Amino acid sequence: MKFSGFKVLKEGLTGNKGWTPHWRDPVPKSEYDVVIIGGGGHGLATAFYLAKEHGITNVAVLEKGYIGGGNVGRNTTIVRANYGLPGNSEFYSHSLKLWETMEQDLNYNVMHSQRGIINLFHSDGARDAAARRGNAMINQGDDAVLMDRDAVRQMLPYLDYDNIRYPIYGGLYHPRGGTARHDAVAWGLARGADQRGVDLIQNCEVTGIDITGGKVTGVQTKRGPIRAKKVAMIAAGRSGQVAALAGMRLPIESHVLQAFVTEGLKPCIDTVITFGMGHFYISQSDKGGLVFGGDLDFYASYAARGNLPGAEHVVEAAMTLMPMIGKAKVLRSWGGIMDMSPDGSPIIDKTHIDGLFLNCGWCYGGFKAVPGSGSAMAYLMATGNPHPAAEKLRMDRFRTGIGLMDEEGTGSQHNLH
Ligand SMILES: Cc1cc2nc3c(=O)[nH]c(=O)nc-3n(C[C@H](O)[C@H](O)[C@H](O)COP(=O)(O)OP(=O)(O)OC[C@H]3O[C@@H](n4cnc5c(N)ncnc54)[C@H](O)[C@@H]3O)c2cc1C
């Protein structure tokens, strides 16, 4: 089924009877060339790019729950390439370029909206850091504009500029940043992978990883054993548990991150705003809800829900930055499980077990990484070599200390910053 304006019109006039399911519901085969554990954004994107770029289609994505039920459907949808450090900089730049062609690549409207993102700063020192980051972004080929207080005020007149603790000094603007519809990204990638022959197996929890003589041979699942030549662990917040099935202990802690959405309002915020000092960020969804969040709940957990102190911290920051938000009613809140790495940067790498690959450490920023991660992971699995944009995302940096990418300058425990 191909999407087009004509098809939408025709279905609208004929009772919408011609739409078919977006992907099949296949029975798992006994053997695949590649098994991917985790049907989130990264697992689906890996399957999609394995099929699209490398012609590897004898692939199964094994998902414990349902497609889109994990963080790929729980995030606040911000897409950006505003990283400063080598390693992250080229990787997120690569990812943003793939976002810009994703709708054509998938023939699917993922509502990617480059409405811009502005990171506020509140001191001279922070302005210097923003200028440095902006220069790094421009050197990488991405876009950045350093704005002074007046320019920010013209763009965002409703913020509190004279807050005694955090007066706004200006902002770093990234015009190509923005948002996308998270569910649509999962559905579009699932459909694209399925169309190319990938089997998407839902309700299929992986309970064991089979290893013989230092080589992976398959997985055990709640729907029976499946043999595989290569296995990828791409389980985001559950990465530690999945890797433990192969006897591995990862440098990952899982933490809860909450988000919130208000009732639908008339358009009032036409960009993404981040308030790093207060730990708050906000955008407006295409349905009108103000979508916002803040920091982690700061305790390790596998529960996909948050606690009230976290919620209180976020709404306090919201009121500090933009008091007008106090009039909006919060419709709902939710949580997701973050795979926090010690330096806040991800891992895309082989493991010491032949044929077993690892993709994790996305912290609270893995949605924007989805296409970059999928393409890099597929490249690594197909060729055995790291993708040029992901060469520095190696796991051994946590053993050797060489190549750590402490993007936010938070020290050795990013999860506690
Ligand atoms: C509240 C919130 C806000 C966020 N905001 C942003 C944002 O604005 N921008 C941004 O870039 N990022 C954001 N993120 C982070 C981003 O959502 C994640 O980093 C990213 O989605 C993680 O990758 P994924 O999509 O593959 O994860 P998931 O969708 O969680 O996929 C992992 C999948 O693995 C499955 N799985 C686990 N164990 C097993 C098993 N044993 N067998 C089979 N399957 C298994 C899970 O069921 C799950 O579906 C946010 C996250 C949250 C929670």
The ligand as an SDF file (V2000), in Angstrom:
LIG
                    3D

 53 58  0  0  0  0  0  0  0  0999 V2000
    9.8330   11.1730   28.7280 C   0  0  0  0  0  0  0  0  0  0  0  0
   10.8940   11.0180   27.6860 C   0  0  0  0  0  0  0  0  0  0  0  0
   11.2520   12.0900   26.8930 C   0  0  0  0  0  0  0  0  0  0  0  0
   12.2340   11.9590   25.9230 C   0  0  0  0  0  0  0  0  0  0  0  0
   12.4680   12.9910   25.0860 N   0  0  0  0  0  0  0  0  0  0  0  0
   13.3390   12.8670   24.0610 C   0  0  0  0  0  0  0  0  0  0  0  0
   13.4820   13.8930   23.1080 C   0  0  0  0  0  0  0  0  0  0  0  0
   12.7790   14.9050   23.1570 O   0  0  0  0  0  0  0  0  0  0  0  0
   14.4010   13.7460   22.1180 N   0  0  0  0  0  0  0  0  0  0  0  0
   15.1860   12.6430   22.0390 C   0  0  0  0  0  0  0  0  0  0  0  0
   16.0350   12.5750   21.1450 O   0  0  0  0  0  0  0  0  0  0  0  0
   15.0350   11.5900   22.9070 N   0  0  0  0  0  0  0  0  0  0  0  0
   14.1300   11.6760   23.9120 C   0  0  0  0  0  0  0  0  0  0  0  0
   13.9320   10.6380   24.7960 N   0  0  0  0  0  0  0  0  0  0  0  0
   14.7970    9.4520   24.6950 C   0  0  0  0  0  0  0  0  0  0  0  0
   14.3680    8.4600   23.6260 C   0  0  0  0  0  0  0  0  0  0  0  0
   12.9900    8.2500   23.6720 O   0  0  0  0  0  0  0  0  0  0  0  0
   15.1000    7.1360   23.8240 C   0  0  0  0  0  0  0  0  0  0  0  0
   16.4940    7.3670   23.9790 O   0  0  0  0  0  0  0  0  0  0  0  0
   14.9320    6.1920   22.6450 C   0  0  0  0  0  0  0  0  0  0  0  0
   13.5780    6.1040   22.2530 O   0  0  0  0  0  0  0  0  0  0  0  0
   15.4380    4.8100   23.0460 C   0  0  0  0  0  0  0  0  0  0  0  0
   15.5520    3.9460   21.9440 O   0  0  0  0  0  0  0  0  0  0  0  0
   14.3360    3.0250   21.4050 P   0  0  0  0  0  0  0  0  0  0  0  0
   13.3770    3.8790   20.6810 O   0  0  0  0  0  0  0  0  0  0  0  0
   14.9430    1.9380   20.6090 O   0  0  0  0  0  0  0  0  0  0  0  0
   13.7320    2.5020   22.7700 O   0  0  0  0  0  0  0  0  0  0  0  0
   12.4120    1.6700   23.0710 P   0  0  0  0  0  0  0  0  0  0  0  0
   11.2660    2.1730   22.2780 O   0  0  0  0  0  0  0  0  0  0  0  0
   12.2800    1.6490   24.5580 O   0  0  0  0  0  0  0  0  0  0  0  0
   12.7860    0.2480   22.5080 O   0  0  0  0  0  0  0  0  0  0  0  0
   13.3740   -0.8190   23.2410 C   0  0  0  0  0  0  0  0  0  0  0  0
   12.4580   -1.9930   23.0830 C   0  0  0  0  0  0  0  0  0  0  0  0
   13.1010   -3.1630   23.5790 O   0  0  0  0  0  0  0  0  0  0  0  0
   12.0830   -4.0000   24.0630 C   0  0  0  0  0  0  0  0  0  0  0  0
   12.6530   -5.0450   24.9110 N   0  0  0  0  0  0  0  0  0  0  0  0
   13.2400   -4.8840   26.1240 C   0  0  0  0  0  0  0  0  0  0  0  0
   13.6270   -6.0610   26.6050 N   0  0  0  0  0  0  0  0  0  0  0  0
   13.2910   -6.9930   25.6780 C   0  0  0  0  0  0  0  0  0  0  0  0
   13.4300   -8.4090   25.6060 C   0  0  0  0  0  0  0  0  0  0  0  0
   13.9940   -9.1170   26.6060 N   0  0  0  0  0  0  0  0  0  0  0  0
   12.9570   -9.0440   24.5000 N   0  0  0  0  0  0  0  0  0  0  0  0
   12.3740   -8.3520   23.4840 C   0  0  0  0  0  0  0  0  0  0  0  0
   12.2140   -7.0170   23.5160 N   0  0  0  0  0  0  0  0  0  0  0  0
   12.6810   -6.3560   24.5930 C   0  0  0  0  0  0  0  0  0  0  0  0
   11.1520   -3.0540   24.8070 C   0  0  0  0  0  0  0  0  0  0  0  0
    9.8720   -3.6110   25.0160 O   0  0  0  0  0  0  0  0  0  0  0  0
   11.1640   -1.8470   23.8860 C   0  0  0  0  0  0  0  0  0  0  0  0
   10.0510   -1.8120   23.0050 O   0  0  0  0  0  0  0  0  0  0  0  0
   12.9270   10.7280   25.7740 C   0  0  0  0  0  0  0  0  0  0  0  0
   12.5720    9.6350   26.5660 C   0  0  0  0  0  0  0  0  0  0  0  0
   11.5430    9.7650   27.5010 C   0  0  0  0  0  0  0  0  0  0  0  0
   11.1340    8.5770   28.3110 C   0  0  0  0  0  0  0  0  0  0  0  0
  1  2  1  0
  2  3  1  0
  2 52  2  0
  3  4  2  0
  4  5  1  0
  4 50  1  0
  5  6  2  0
  6  7  1  0
  6 13  1  0
  7  8  2  0
  7  9  1  0
  9 10  1  0
 10 11  2  0
 10 12  1  0
 12 13  2  0
 13 14  1  0
 14 15  1  0
 14 50  1  0
 15 16  1  0
 16 17  1  0
 16 18  1  0
 18 19  1  0
 18 20  1  0
 20 21  1  0
 20 22  1  0
 22 23  1  0
 23 24  1  0
 24 25  2  0
 24 26  1  0
 24 27  1  0
 27 28  1  0
 28 29  2  0
 28 30  1  0
 28 31  1  0
 31 32  1  0
 32 33  1  0
 33 34  1  0
 33 48  1  0
 34 35  1  0
 35 36  1  0
 35 46  1  0
 36 37  1  0
 36 45  1  0
 37 38  2  0
 38 39  1  0
 39 40  1  0
 39 45  2  0
 40 41  1  0
 40 42  2  0
 42 43  1  0
 43 44  2  0
 44 45  1  0
 46 47  1  0
 46 48  1  0
 48 49  1  0
 50 51  2  0
 51 52  1  0
 52 53  1  0
M  END
$$$$
